[in-house]
């Protein structure tokens, strides 16, 4: 599925940045099929970078580099440097957009390779994508030969610069995420406690009613 990116967006000599490529997908298959493109792979795990460098050598690939860095850290030194930024099986849209769009040149493209839930993810991320300077130009849904699972490619054009505060640093992002989770957890616990408390009160009331009925019957039998 890696080369499907080029089915709907011609590749010539563009510079592509692949965020979180893992074993090199989709950028390495694209480089093999389109040798004139230049590829930069950014991944935070050193062992993947070591593997990728060995792979480049084994395949005799030129014009390709692998960088060990977090995407948000790499972006600080390479804002708006790439014609295309892509990612496959890395994270949900609302996270990817902030990691990828700041790296895209004006009028360049952020191309996200997604699965069958791509539309759902995009709907959640749409406002954030626009805030980051992106605009959905096209999307394509398809199934691969021999597979039933649906794939979706989203082509998002960079129509205006990304505000300089994005992407947030990892510690800020993590702090915000933890705060959101804490709020959700608090609200959930309050809801559960409220409902449990209500249920217990209702059960106590029913139990007291049963006791009252029992003792009333008992006293009536005793006086007869």
Buried (B, 14 or more C-beta within 10 A) or exposed (E): BBEBBBEBBEBEEBBBBBBBBBEBBBBBBBBEEBEEBBBBBBBBEEEBBEBBBEBBEEEEBEBBBBBBBBBBBBBEEBBBBBBBBBBBEBBBBBBBBBBBBBBBBEEBBBBBBBEEEBEEBBEEBBEBBBBBBBEBBEBEEEEEEEEEEBBBBBBBBBEEBBEEEBBBEEEEBEEEEEEEEEEEEEEEEEEEEEEEEEEEEEEEEEEEEEEEEEEEEEEEEEEE
